[in-house]
Amino acid sequence: MNVGDILKKVALVVALPLVLFVGWYVLSAGSENFYAPPLSEILTAFGDTWQTERLKADVAPSLVRLFAGYLLAALIGVGVGVAIGLNRRLRATVEPVLEFFRAIPPPVLVPVIMLFAGIGNGMKVTVIVFGCIWPILLNTVEGVRAVDSVVLDTARSYGVNGPARLTHVVLPSASPQIAAGLRQALSIAIILMVISEMFAASNGLGFTIVQFQRSFAIPEMWSGIILLGLLGFVLSVLFRLAERRLLRWYEGLRAAQRAG
């Protein structure tokens, strides 16, 4: 890919957000609505509010909870998903239960989790884990179940069994589907991070946004929402870069199939 192609891709990614941002700036200029201040005022509040001390006190704890819950959900989801995907009887037994729990909105369980886990970091991480685990687990099950039986038989005929079969055949074949589940879970993790901090917390991005709202610091509240959007965008871009690097063979295979 040459420099021109890279610049075109960057332009496509940036174009719509830039248009929306400029439109917001122009349309909100001169606004006298207390709850919808001009974007210029929000940007001023952004610079004044989100400085180093505030980032350390509120954003850093949120990121720690986010990554702790997300990584724990990834470990459990992939591990259990592989076990279920490899065992047809186990899959038939547990799938109805998994679908039932997946259908429960995680925010509904926040008060219940608070009863058992308290209001500390454990509760917030548990909420994130419970919400993130289902897309990871179910995509892993589907990915493992969809592994080509011819590939499995070929590996068996060459004596590739046990852990080697899992690490060299099953997981690589299921990795595109697993990555899709991890991508879905990342956006869910950000949402649940904020929700859990809105219920009971003494710091964090969700807690701070609610405090701004309750104290009628509206520009500061909007600045927190913008920061949250930027955080989600950056994490999504980083995930896509990692995914593209780790699944380079899969992208090459798809490109070859399209060319053929």
Protein Blocks (a to p, Z undefined) as FASTA:
>chain_A
ZZklmmmmmmmmmmmmmmmmmmmmmmmgopabfklccfklmmmmmmmmmgmklmmmmmmm
mmmmmmmmmmmmmmmmmmmmmmmmmmmklmmmmmmmmmmmmmpcfklmmmmmmmmnojaf
klmmmmmmmmmmmmmmmmmmmmmmmpcfklmmmmmmnopghjllmmmmmmmmmmmmmmmm
mmmmmmmmmmmmmmmmmmoccedjklmmmmmmmnopaklmmmmmmmmmmmmmmmmmmmmm
mmmmmmmmmmmmmmmmmmZZ
